[in-house]
Amino acid sequence: MSETNGHHPSRSAQYVEAQKDGLAEPVFGEALAFFEVVETHQLLVVYHAVGDCHQTLRRWRGTWKKEVNVMPVSAIHSVIGIWSSPKRVYILRKHPGLSLLSAEEAENDANEHEDEDDECDML
C-alpha cells in the first residue's frame, strides 16, 4: 500500500491485524498475496492465519494454522510484528504513544532505528 503512495518500505510489513465482520476478536496473520477481482473490483488478501488466539497478561498469542484464508483488504487495520517460538506465536503491536509523535518526530525516530540496524548488520 505504501508503494502506491511513492514510499518504499524499509522493512517487511507482511504481518497484519484485521477485524472481520461478525468476529469480536481481531484476526492476526501473514499476508501472502494481494489480488483484485476484476469483475467486482474487490481487493482481497490471501493470508496465513494465527489460530487459537488468546490473551495472556494482555498480550495476544496463538499458533499458526495449517490452512490459508482469504479476506477483503478493507478488513486490515494495522501492521504488526510477530515473534515465533517453537510452540507459540506472539503478536507485537506498536506502542500507543507513537501516535502522539508528529510526522517529523516519527520520521526521525525511524531513521535512528535504521542506523542502529545498520550498525548491528556490520557486527
C-alpha positions as CSV (number, residue, x, y, z in Angstrom):
1,M,0.0,0.0,0.0
2,S,2.8,2.4,0.8
3,E,4.4,1.7,-2.6
4,T,1.3,3.2,-4.3
5,N,1.9,6.4,-2.4
6,G,5.5,6.6,-3.6
7,H,7.0,5.4,-0.3
8,H,9.0,2.2,-0.5
9,P,9.0,0.4,2.8
10,S,12.4,0.0,4.5
11,R,11.2,-3.1,6.4
12,S,9.0,-6.0,5.7
13,A,5.3,-5.3,6.5
14,Q,3.8,-8.7,5.9
15,Y,2.1,-9.3,9.3
16,V,-1.3,-7.7,9.7
17,E,-4.1,-7.3,12.2
18,A,-7.7,-7.3,10.8
19,Q,-11.2,-7.1,12.1
20,K,-13.5,-9.4,10.2
21,D,-17.3,-8.9,10.2
22,G,-19.1,-10.9,12.9
23,L,-16.0,-11.6,15.0
24,A,-15.4,-9.9,18.3
25,E,-11.7,-10.8,18.4
26,P,-9.1,-9.4,15.9
27,V,-7.6,-11.7,13.3
28,F,-3.8,-11.9,13.0
29,G,-1.8,-13.3,10.1
30,E,0.9,-13.2,7.5
31,A,-0.2,-11.6,4.2
32,L,1.0,-13.8,1.4
33,A,-0.5,-12.1,-1.7
34,F,-3.0,-9.4,-2.7
35,F,-5.5,-9.8,-5.6
36,E,-8.2,-7.8,-7.3
37,V,-11.3,-9.5,-8.6
38,V,-11.7,-7.6,-11.9
39,E,-15.4,-8.1,-12.3
40,T,-16.3,-6.7,-8.9
41,H,-13.2,-4.5,-8.3
42,Q,-12.9,-6.2,-4.9
43,L,-9.4,-6.3,-3.3
44,L,-8.5,-9.5,-1.5
45,V,-5.6,-10.7,0.6
46,V,-4.5,-14.3,1.0
47,Y,-3.1,-14.8,4.4
48,H,-1.7,-17.5,6.7
49,A,-3.7,-17.0,10.0
50,V,-2.7,-17.3,13.6
51,G,-5.2,-19.5,15.3
52,D,-6.2,-20.4,18.9
53,C,-5.6,-16.7,19.8
54,H,-6.0,-15.7,23.4
55,Q,-4.6,-13.0,25.7
56,T,-2.1,-13.7,28.4
57,L,-1.1,-10.7,30.5
58,R,-2.9,-8.5,28.0
59,R,-0.7,-9.9,25.1
60,W,-2.1,-11.9,22.2
61,R,-0.6,-15.2,21.4
62,G,-1.6,-18.3,19.4
63,T,-0.3,-20.9,16.9
64,W,0.0,-20.9,13.2
65,K,-3.0,-22.6,11.4
66,K,-2.3,-25.1,8.7
67,E,-4.7,-23.6,6.2
68,V,-4.6,-20.4,4.2
69,N,-7.5,-18.0,4.2
70,V,-8.9,-15.1,2.2
71,M,-10.4,-11.8,3.4
72,P,-11.1,-8.3,2.0
73,V,-8.2,-5.9,2.2
74,S,-10.5,-3.4,3.8
75,A,-10.6,-5.6,6.9
76,I,-6.9,-4.9,7.6
77,H,-6.4,-2.0,10.0
78,S,-2.8,-2.2,11.1
79,V,0.6,-3.7,10.5
80,I,2.0,-5.7,13.4
81,G,5.1,-7.7,14.3
82,I,5.2,-11.4,15.1
83,W,7.7,-13.4,17.1
84,S,7.5,-17.1,16.8
85,S,8.8,-19.7,19.2
86,P,8.7,-23.4,18.5
87,K,5.3,-23.7,20.4
88,R,3.6,-20.3,20.1
89,V,3.3,-17.1,18.0
90,Y,3.4,-13.8,19.9
91,I,1.7,-10.7,18.5
92,L,3.8,-7.5,18.7
93,R,2.0,-4.2,18.4
94,K,3.3,-0.6,18.2
95,H,3.2,1.3,21.4
96,P,0.1,3.5,21.6
97,G,2.3,6.5,22.5
98,L,3.8,6.5,19.0
99,S,0.6,8.1,17.7
100,L,1.3,11.2,19.8
101,L,4.5,11.9,17.8
102,S,4.4,14.5,15.0
103,A,5.3,13.2,11.5
104,E,8.7,14.8,11.7
105,E,9.4,13.1,15.1
106,A,8.2,9.8,13.9
107,E,10.4,10.0,10.8
108,N,13.5,11.0,12.9
109,D,12.8,8.1,15.3
110,A,12.5,5.6,12.4
111,N,15.8,6.9,10.9
112,E,17.6,6.5,14.2
113,H,16.4,2.8,14.4
114,E,17.5,2.2,10.8
115,D,21.0,3.5,11.7
116,E,21.0,1.1,14.7
117,D,20.1,-1.8,12.5
118,D,22.9,-1.0,10.0
119,E,25.4,-1.0,12.9
120,C,24.1,-4.4,14.0
121,D,24.4,-5.7,10.5
122,M,28.1,-4.7,10.5
123,L,28.9,-6.6,13.7
